[in-house]
Amino acid sequence: MLAPTRRGPDDDSEVAARPGSAGAADLARLVADLPPLSRTLLLPIVARAREDARASAFRDPVAATIVRRLEAVAADDLARARRDRLTAAAVVARAIALDRMVAAAIARRPERPVVNLGAGLDTRRSRLDRRPPDHDADAGPPWFDLDLESACRLREAMLGPAVPGPDMLGLGDGAIVTADVRRPGWDRGLPPGPLLLVAEGLLPFLARGEVDALVADVARHRPGSELVADVVGPVLQVIPRIARVLRGTGVRFAWSCRRASDLERAAATVRVLEEVHAIDVTEAPWGAVRRLRRLPEVRRTLRFVRLGLGPAEDAVASA
Ligand SMILES: C[S@@+](CC[C@H](N)C(=O)[O-])C[C@H]1O[C@@H](n2cnc3c(N)ncnc32)[C@H](O)[C@@H]1O
């Protein structure tokens, strides 16, 4: 098995990973060093760990392990994150829907590398990877977890090959890539050709021009790529002002869109191939919110999309 490695956009050579053997003091420093934009990674990992503890169909034992380790070093942040129940329900719906879309996209084009944009402490690979313990580590597409510098450092410390088991995520040939998707050339550390991009909880933090530039650029330079992402409506732009982990941090949702098809304006070859409303993800722990599902603004407010990037003949429409 290859150990996860770190790459930067300006550095094509692989940098040997420090094994994920950080002690509590190191972890505390890494969490404290997260700028507000990257501190947002705490909310989804807490939500998925909490859902793992419920008797629901959604399981994420790796998230639960990570949260147990973080408890000693970021108890206040975790406590704040736990109080955001509605956001947590949305995060679980998002994880369920995107797991399905990503698994189906990999099944259709298993050779295409997966790039998890704004990966934070995401554990999707462990949820999708149901191979038996003696699995072939090279099975499945190459997988890259990309984020900003300080988030990558924390990810490496939490999910490096030595923590807490030899291959907690079944990482195989996975790599951690440091890059800012707002910068031209962000994909320089990745293999050439089409990619399956996943942007979970990322696009709302970008400016409209940055989202358009990202999808248009991939459509032009990497035809045959797809992007699986969550898309928020304007109503949800209040979240950073009300979510306890984000309130007062200056972090905001700069981008929203009313219709998924608004994304097609970025370039002629950007097409919506699939769209799911969060409120229709039945396994999500919605509680009372479900009663609101007929209100158009509620239905519109959180959606999951799969975009084809590049000329139509490269795209595979959903079955
Ligand atoms: C809300 S968290 C989501 C983390 C992860 N996708 C999940 O669902 O658990 C947003 C993540 O996006 C990252 N991020 C924000 N802006 C970014 C950028 N311009 N380039 C790369 N990553 C970015 C943050 O550092 C953070 O880890």
PDBQT file of the ligand as one rigid body, heavy atoms in Angstrom, charges set to zero:
ROOT
HETATM    1  C1  LIG A 401     -17.593  23.113   5.295  1.00  0.00    +0.000 C 
HETATM    2  S1  LIG A 401     -15.987  22.433   5.105  1.00  0.00    +0.000 S 
HETATM    3  C2  LIG A 401     -16.416  20.948   4.218  1.00  0.00    +0.000 C 
HETATM    4  C3  LIG A 401     -15.390  19.886   4.445  1.00  0.00    +0.000 C 
HETATM    5  C4  LIG A 401     -15.719  18.544   3.783  1.00  0.00    +0.000 C 
HETATM    6  N1  LIG A 401     -16.001  18.671   2.378  1.00  0.00    +0.000 N 
HETATM    7  C5  LIG A 401     -16.874  17.869   4.494  1.00  0.00    +0.000 C 
HETATM    8  O1  LIG A 401     -17.985  17.875   3.961  1.00  0.00    +0.000 OA
HETATM    9  O2  LIG A 401     -16.654  17.330   5.588  1.00  0.00    +0.000 OA
HETATM   10  C6  LIG A 401     -15.289  23.449   3.785  1.00  0.00    +0.000 C 
HETATM   11  C7  LIG A 401     -13.870  23.060   3.423  1.00  0.00    +0.000 C 
HETATM   12  O3  LIG A 401     -13.510  23.759   2.212  1.00  0.00    +0.000 OA
HETATM   13  C8  LIG A 401     -12.178  24.207   2.337  1.00  0.00    +0.000 C 
HETATM   14  N2  LIG A 401     -11.996  25.353   1.426  1.00  0.00    +0.000 N 
HETATM   15  C9  LIG A 401     -12.597  26.557   1.500  1.00  0.00    +0.000 A 
HETATM   16  N3  LIG A 401     -12.189  27.352   0.495  1.00  0.00    +0.000 NA
HETATM   17  C10 LIG A 401     -11.310  26.619  -0.245  1.00  0.00    +0.000 A 
HETATM   18  C11 LIG A 401     -10.552  26.894  -1.416  1.00  0.00    +0.000 A 
HETATM   19  N4  LIG A 401     -10.611  28.081  -2.007  1.00  0.00    +0.000 N 
HETATM   20  N5  LIG A 401      -9.773  25.896  -1.934  1.00  0.00    +0.000 NA
HETATM   21  C12 LIG A 401      -9.710  24.687  -1.318  1.00  0.00    +0.000 A 
HETATM   22  N6  LIG A 401     -10.409  24.378  -0.199  1.00  0.00    +0.000 NA
HETATM   23  C13 LIG A 401     -11.200  25.328   0.337  1.00  0.00    +0.000 A 
HETATM   24  C14 LIG A 401     -12.040  24.568   3.804  1.00  0.00    +0.000 C 
HETATM   25  O4  LIG A 401     -10.676  24.638   4.210  1.00  0.00    +0.000 OA
HETATM   26  C15 LIG A 401     -12.834  23.453   4.471  1.00  0.00    +0.000 C 
HETATM   27  O5  LIG A 401     -12.016  22.336   4.746  1.00  0.00    +0.000 OA
ENDROOT
TORSDOF 0
